[in-house]
Amino acid sequence: MVRGFSGYLIPDQLFHLWDVILAWESVEVLPVLAMAIVSFRRDNLMDVTSQQAAEV
């Protein structure tokens, strides 16, 4: 939870995410963000042939 999305967001975006979490007093925004990342990378993920390629 502490490192949530730190590998996928630039620091400014990560700070904004934590601002939203603190403002809502809830982590309900995390599944929405996770789905947005998967949706954004959908085409790349459908073309991978190994787990290592998906993690890049």
C-alpha positions in Angstrom: 0.0 0.0 0.0 2.8 2.4 0.8 4.4 1.9 -2.6 1.1 1.8 -4.5 1.6 2.9 -8.1 5.1 4.4 -7.4 6.5 2.5 -10.4 3.8 3.7 -12.7 3.3 7.3 -11.8 5.7 10.3 -11.8 6.1 11.8 -8.4 3.8 14.7 -9.0 1.0 12.3 -10.0 1.7 10.1 -7.0 1.4 13.1 -4.7 -1.9 14.0 -6.3 -3.2 10.5 -5.8 -2.3 10.6 -2.1 -4.0 14.0 -1.9 -7.2 12.4 -3.4 -7.0 9.5 -1.0 -6.6 11.8 2.0 -9.4 14.1 0.8 -11.8 11.2 0.3 -10.6 9.5 3.5 -10.9 6.3 1.5 -8.8 4.1 -0.8 -11.7 3.6 -3.2 -9.9 5.5 -5.9 -7.1 2.8 -6.1 -9.2 0.2 -8.0 -10.3 3.0 -10.4 -6.7 4.0 -11.0 -5.6 0.3 -11.4 -8.3 -0.2 -14.1 -7.3 3.0 -15.8 -3.6 1.8 -16.0 -4.7 -1.6 -17.4 -7.0 0.0 -19.9 -4.3 2.4 -21.0 -1.8 -0.5 -21.5 -4.5 -2.9 -23.0 -3.0 -3.1 -26.5 0.5 -3.7 -25.2 -0.7 -6.3 -22.7 -2.6 -8.2 -25.4 0.6 -8.5 -27.5 3.0 -9.9 -24.8 4.2 -13.5 -25.0 5.8 -13.8 -21.5 5.3 -12.6 -18.0 8.6 -10.7 -18.2 7.4 -8.7 -21.2 4.2 -7.8 -19.4 6.1 -6.4 -16.5 8.2 -4.0 -18.6 
